[in-house]
Amino acid sequence: MPHDQDDELRFRPTSGLIMGSLAMIGVLVVAGIALADPGELPAEVVSGAVLVGVLGWATMLWPRLSVTSEDLVMRNVVETVRLPLAAIEALAVRQVLAVRAGDKRYVSPALGRSWRKAMVGDKPATRKDADLPITEVNYVDYVEKEIRDRMEQARATAGVTLLSDEQLALAAGVRRRPAWLPIVLIVASVLALVASFLL
């Protein structure tokens, strides 16, 4: 379940954990071989493996999603986006989370349904589903409901209605901040790979 700190709910990622972990394990294996026997692997292979590992970490393990009483916070590969909840016009969770605020669409890979579940789509709730204890509710459904509830509360607090001009004006409050750690690691890995071919 989420972690509550300063009114911020931080959600665990629902996709990419296995593939991201496998990428990191692969890098560690290649690095271990390169360190154990320095001449065994060419520099191009080692630097290529490091780049694949960094990309795997940045795209699958780094992204996070959280929500405060005012903002939806989406930490993505190269930036962190803070969207005012009252400005969000639409929200959909398929293989990724997609929201629309103003004329722009924002996507987070941190929350998503499996490919099969995304293809089947939303099915109407059955009596059997309604009787499930809260601990058995699908985690993605829980997160989606939590975000939607906070969106409604934020709109009510701001006194705006869905798809109104006032809501459109709130979209100007979207804030973006570069995610320097993955950017630096990706650039350094690419430069190391290029250097390994040139030297």
Buried (B, 14 or more C-beta within 10 A) or exposed (E): EBEEEEEBBBBBBBBBEEEBBEBBEBBEEBBEBBEEEEEEBEBEBBBBBBBBBBBBBBBBBBBBBBBBEBBBBBBBBEBBBBBBBBBBBEBEBEBBBBBBBBEEEBBBBBBBBEEEBEEEEEEEEEEEEEEEEEEEEEEBBBBBEBBEEBBEBBBEEBEBEEEEEEBBEBBEBBEBEEBEEBBEBBEEBBEBBEEBEEE
